[in-house]
Amino acid sequence: MTHAEKVGVLQRFVDSFSNDLTVVRTALADSKTPEAAQRFLIGGLNYALDMLDIFPDHYKGLGIADDAIVLRLAAKLAVGAGATDNKLGALAEDVSEVKSVFGDLTDKLEKLVAQFPDRDVRGRTAAKILSHKDTRIMFDADVGREAKRHQAEKIETPEGPERALIELRKMIDHALTKAGIQ
């Protein structure tokens, strides 16, 4: 796959981000989704609400790519934990495309995403969201607002797609090192 094609995969993820949020949100609300799977989904959604993440959200287009990747990895983990929503399963299958873009980093990213249920974003962890009705209502409202607010932007690569991917790998490596994942 060429560098331009890899950026194209990321662009598709950015373009579908609002819909992906809705898919994950719907699977989370499904009473058949086991709690272990819900924790992964909450971790992914919580990450998407955080402005300070691997690729800062202020980068035009690209800033949402990591959020979209995290949703796919969280979906894969949730399916592995028993979630059965078909649309969530399709999102989980996109992890193969994440692997085509980031190769060896994908498994490490999955380990990072597996830690996200315990990550505190806006004073909320998965445990708190699952155990406090009002916190869950506020969380769900925040996710709904984010899905409506998001406008897909074209990923800009002024220095070319190869340079953009090199920089993305550096940011991912930094986040993995910071999280203690080697």
C-alpha positions as CSV (number, residue, x, y, z in Angstrom):
1,M,0.0,0.0,0.0
2,T,1.4,3.4,-0.9
3,H,1.7,6.3,1.5
4,A,-1.1,8.1,-0.2
5,E,-3.3,5.1,0.0
6,K,-2.6,4.8,3.7
7,V,-3.6,8.5,4.2
8,G,-6.7,7.6,2.2
9,V,-7.6,4.9,4.7
10,L,-7.2,7.4,7.5
11,Q,-9.3,9.9,5.6
12,R,-12.1,7.3,5.3
13,F,-11.9,6.8,9.1
14,V,-12.1,10.6,9.6
15,D,-15.0,10.9,7.2
16,S,-17.0,8.2,9.1
17,F,-16.1,9.4,12.6
18,S,-19.6,10.8,13.5
19,N,-21.3,7.6,12.4
20,D,-18.7,5.5,14.2
21,L,-19.4,7.3,17.4
22,T,-23.1,6.5,17.0
23,V,-22.3,2.8,16.3
24,V,-20.3,2.5,19.5
25,R,-22.8,4.5,21.5
26,T,-25.6,2.2,20.2
27,A,-23.7,-0.9,21.1
28,L,-23.0,0.5,24.5
29,A,-26.7,1.1,25.1
30,D,-27.6,-2.4,24.0
31,S,-28.7,-4.4,27.1
32,K,-27.1,-7.5,25.5
33,T,-23.6,-6.0,25.5
34,P,-21.7,-7.6,28.5
35,E,-20.2,-5.2,31.0
36,A,-16.6,-6.2,30.1
37,A,-17.4,-5.1,26.5
38,Q,-19.1,-1.9,27.7
39,R,-15.9,-1.0,29.6
40,F,-13.9,-1.1,26.3
41,L,-16.6,0.9,24.5
42,I,-16.7,3.5,27.2
43,G,-12.9,3.7,27.1
44,G,-12.9,4.4,23.4
45,L,-15.7,6.9,23.6
46,N,-14.1,8.7,26.5
47,Y,-10.8,8.9,24.5
48,A,-12.8,10.5,21.6
49,L,-14.0,13.2,24.0
50,D,-10.5,14.1,25.1
51,M,-8.9,16.9,23.1
52,L,-5.4,16.0,24.4
53,D,-4.6,12.7,22.7
54,I,-2.1,11.1,20.4
55,F,-2.8,13.3,17.4
56,P,-3.9,16.6,18.8
57,D,-7.5,17.4,17.5
58,H,-6.4,20.8,16.2
59,Y,-4.5,19.2,13.3
60,K,-6.8,19.6,10.3
61,G,-8.4,16.3,9.5
62,L,-5.6,14.2,11.0
63,G,-6.5,15.2,14.6
64,I,-9.5,12.9,14.5
65,A,-7.8,10.0,12.9
66,D,-6.5,8.6,16.2
67,D,-9.9,8.9,17.7
68,A,-11.3,6.9,14.8
69,I,-8.6,4.3,15.2
70,V,-9.2,4.0,18.9
71,L,-12.9,3.4,18.2
72,R,-12.0,0.5,15.9
73,L,-9.6,-1.0,18.4
74,A,-12.2,-0.6,21.3
75,A,-14.8,-2.3,19.0
76,K,-12.4,-5.2,18.5
77,L,-11.8,-5.6,22.2
78,A,-15.5,-5.3,22.9
79,V,-16.4,-8.0,20.3
80,G,-13.7,-10.1,21.9
81,A,-15.5,-9.5,25.3
82,G,-18.8,-10.6,23.9
83,A,-20.4,-7.7,22.2
84,T,-22.6,-8.9,19.3
85,D,-23.8,-5.7,17.5
86,N,-23.3,-6.3,13.8
87,K,-22.2,-2.7,13.0
88,L,-19.8,-2.8,15.9
89,G,-18.4,-6.0,14.4
90,A,-17.9,-4.3,11.1
91,L,-16.0,-1.5,12.8
92,A,-13.9,-4.1,14.6
93,E,-13.0,-5.6,11.2
94,D,-11.5,-2.3,10.2
95,V,-8.6,-3.1,12.5
96,S,-7.1,-5.0,9.5
97,E,-6.9,-1.6,7.7
98,V,-5.3,0.0,10.8
99,K,-2.7,-2.7,10.6
100,S,-2.2,-2.0,6.9
101,V,-1.4,1.6,7.8
102,F,0.6,1.2,11.1
103,G,1.7,-2.4,10.9
104,D,3.7,-3.4,14.0
105,L,2.3,-0.6,16.0
106,T,-1.3,-1.9,15.8
107,D,-0.9,-4.6,18.5
108,K,0.8,-2.1,20.8
109,L,-2.0,0.4,20.2
110,E,-4.5,-2.3,21.1
111,K,-2.7,-2.8,24.4
112,L,-3.0,1.0,25.0
113,V,-6.7,1.0,24.2
114,A,-7.2,-1.9,26.6
115,Q,-6.1,0.5,29.3
116,F,-8.5,3.2,28.4
117,P,-11.5,2.1,30.5
118,D,-9.4,3.2,33.6
119,R,-8.4,6.5,32.0
120,D,-10.0,9.5,33.6
121,V,-11.4,12.0,31.1
122,R,-13.5,14.9,32.4
123,G,-13.6,13.2,35.8
124,R,-15.1,10.0,34.4
125,T,-13.7,6.4,34.1
126,A,-15.6,3.4,32.7
127,A,-16.2,2.2,36.3
128,K,-17.8,5.6,37.3
129,I,-19.9,5.8,34.1
130,L,-21.2,2.2,34.7
131,S,-21.9,2.7,38.4
132,H,-23.5,6.2,38.4
133,K,-26.7,6.8,36.5
134,D,-26.3,10.6,36.2
135,T,-22.7,10.3,35.1
136,R,-23.8,7.8,32.4
137,I,-26.5,10.2,31.2
138,M,-24.1,13.1,31.0
139,F,-21.5,10.9,29.3
140,D,-24.0,9.8,26.7
141,A,-25.1,13.3,26.1
142,D,-21.5,14.4,25.6
143,V,-21.0,11.6,23.0
144,G,-24.2,12.6,21.2
145,R,-23.1,16.2,21.0
146,E,-19.7,15.2,19.7
147,A,-21.3,13.0,17.0
148,K,-23.4,16.0,15.9
149,R,-20.6,18.5,16.2
150,H,-18.0,16.7,14.2
151,Q,-17.4,17.9,10.7
152,A,-15.1,15.7,8.6
153,E,-12.1,17.6,7.3
154,K,-9.7,16.7,4.6
155,I,-6.4,15.4,6.0
156,E,-3.8,17.9,4.9
157,T,-0.3,16.6,4.2
158,P,1.6,19.7,3.1
159,E,5.0,17.9,3.3
160,G,3.5,14.8,1.6
161,P,1.8,11.7,2.8
162,E,5.1,9.8,3.6
163,R,6.2,12.6,6.0
164,A,2.8,12.8,7.6
165,L,2.9,9.0,8.3
166,I,6.4,9.3,9.7
167,E,5.2,12.0,12.1
168,L,2.2,10.0,13.1
169,R,4.3,7.0,13.9
170,K,6.5,9.2,16.1
171,M,3.5,10.5,17.9
172,I,2.2,6.9,18.4
173,D,5.6,5.7,19.6
174,H,5.7,8.6,22.1
175,A,2.3,7.8,23.5
176,L,3.2,4.1,23.8
177,T,6.4,4.9,25.6
178,K,4.6,7.3,27.9
179,A,2.1,4.5,28.7
180,G,4.9,2.0,29.3
181,I,4.1,-0.1,26.3
182,Q,7.2,-1.3,24.4
